[in-house]
Amino acid sequence: MKCRSEGGSPPPSIIWLFDNTTQAGQDLYSVSVKEDGTVESRIQWRARAEDNGAFMTCVVSNKALEGRAPKTVQSSRLNVLYKPTVTVGPASEYIVEEDQAIELTCQGQGNPQPTGYEWKHIPSGERYLDSKWPIRVEQKSAGEYECRASNSIGESMDRLRVDVQFKPRVVTKDTVTPSEGDTGNYTCVAANGAGEAASTWTILRVVHSPQILNDIYNGEALAATDLGNTARISCRVSARPEPKFAWLKESTEIEEGPRFSVATAQIPGQPDEYESILSFPETTKGDYGQYLCRATNGKGAKAEAIIRLKERSAPEAPLQLKKMSTSPSSLFLAWKQGFDGGYAQTFILEYRRLNPFTETLSEEEVTTVEVKELQRIDAPMSDSTRSKRSPGFQSLVAYNLTNLLPKSTYYLKIRAKNQQGMSEFSPILSATTDDVYEDRTVEAPAEISYNARTMGLVLEPKPSSDVCVQLYVSFGDMSRGVECWPSDREISELPVGGQFAVRYCSRNNRIQCSPISHAVSSPSPLSSRWRYLVPLLVGLIVIAFLSILCAICCRSRRGVDDKAKKAKKMDIRPEVSGPMPPMEAKNGMTHGSATDSGVFTLENGQKGIGGGAGSVNGHTFSANETLPERDSWPPHSGPVPSQFDPFHNDPYLNEYDGTAWRTSVHDGSGTGSGPENQTATTHSDGGDSDSEAFSGQGRSSSKMASTSTPGDLRIKTGDGTFIASSQRADGSWRKPRKVKEGYIPQDEQPKYQAKGTEPAVRGRAPVGITPMALAARGAGGASRPQKPITAIEKEKACITPQDHVKRKMGNVQKKLDEITQLEERVAKGEAEKLEKNQLTKIERKAHYNDEMAKLEEQLKALDVKK
């Protein structure tokens, strides 16, 4: 809400009043003075259901109004929408008699008013759609009833309990089928409410076959002793009549004698329970292991238990820690003992209380209790470790943990301890104590309010000295007890955003308290200074996120630019180990891309420099020749000295053998770089012609005709000139390409160059050529388009994919023939001992056969496609 005052001198002050004339705390509103003298105040708080219909009053005053009534303005009444609050009746604990006619009522109060009511009987699930439920009481009518009321905002519920009283009935059975668990003492008590009750008792003993009572751990019972000590192995059984025991080890019955003794006796105080103890002195390692206890009494099947004897150790962790019952100040706990390790064991119980304000656990607030005095109880089985016992029950140890606070949640865990050490902790158990006992004779607080200045509670009437104030806090659906505050201690500095309620409790008995008060809320953190801090924090987080995002984008963009610059500067040709030749004769791929791995081109050596007039004297270099001039540049400008050799500088065509460069050409078959696929080239520079001699293992090629300019390598057949088919990196094939005589590929056409870039390019020499050689080449005029050399005539050149497959089939067949010859030599006895590579070749025969079959299928597929 906003209140504004215009005019007035000096500027007025503004305060706010609730509809009950209570002044609002200063932390709920702000006052600001504008440049034109206008004073404005804003107030905000979290609306509650109780605020529906309420209004605020703005009070404005200054010194000019002293002695007179201040100016006031009243807001319109609030219309707060909220889900219904539900009240059921006639009473929360409704005691009725059988066959009585009653009516359960359900009243809902909400904004808007509730539009639907639904009753539900919890035990039976029966439902009734109305705010009032008429019932003719029967015994089955007893139990809890729940009523739900709903409107457009939500729904709420409340419960009551119906206690049905009825005449006693005596029901007996003519026959009863007893079981082993029915053995024990029975008492019958008769009472009519007038005078002392009469009672009698009897002992019932049921004839039954033996039942093992030992605790079972992972399928076997346990016993323990140290080496050299006397071993005592106990076997406990329930049976009637008395059973007979037998002991076995490794299927051999143990007879009493000088070393082994067996003692059998009835367990005191336990009807029909017996114990047999096998003992022997000076235990050795051979005595450790499994023993079998067998009990029979002629009344059914025999009972057997496997008992393992082991060395004494620390105890095992307790099992099944559970809450059996609760009170406002105690938790009755029970658990299953783990194996004691052969020693008497005690238990260490640790627990922590959940902080009701923060709903978290504190590491420092741990309470430890050593449990020595235990109770033994029979509890319903959930996961019994006993082999057989009375149906549905197991034996547990129990402890009553006291001095706890009411309606508080505790987290508990327990472990065992003996002379050897401690076990691991059991899984953590969460348990909540009950609320206090309500006593309407204790005076209850009539009014409770929240003081924003002290962040505490104001109670009316104030508590007397013989009571304490039990405080409750809730930050959601669950309310928890805090503590009982002394009456002279102020309840202050409570956390914001919670709901609080109190009771007055007797100081002598703090679990006997008055009815609880209504709940009050502390303002939300956003209603004060937090409403400015939170938007500021959100803004800072957004700015930080945008800054990080910009930095990432800039860094990514800079990385791309750096890579582009680096790529421009890098020589895309592979490194060649060895001295680079002094002249450049750059080759280029004639067509397509770098993936045309089956086609390579050659250029002739550098032609005469200086337009032909000053050509270099002819010289032929061999593969093993070494000239010092190859590793150095000419020492002067002008004509190139005759001893200088301008040979190819393309690393794809030049190989350095450590002493000299060798120019190699692949034949386009794509089958490797072995000697059979290479041709050695020698350069003879004279005039305008070069000669290239090609030689290879097992094949020869015709002499290449000279041309005026260098170009690409092509293959000529009877059908014309082709660029052979080749296999891409992904395994697919390119078709053979037929070209015309004199065809010049696009990438060898002269490129357009802007005049503005000529000075920058003119002064730069390519890698591998001297500036003077570049100048000498330029003297002959502008570069002209290169023309292809005359094609090599190859009758058996691989033009189509079928040719490639056939060649591969020939290679595989050659290897199979070699294997066949080798096998024949072995069969004739000509090769007594085969070398390792020969054995490997024979072992790969099946692989070659499979490869041949695949190639045949591939050839058939290509023929069909053609």
Disulfide bonds with the S-S distance in Angstrom:
Cys3-Cys58 1.98
Cys106-Cys147 1.97
Cys235-Cys293 2.08
Cys468-Cys484 1.87
Cys505-Cys513 1.88
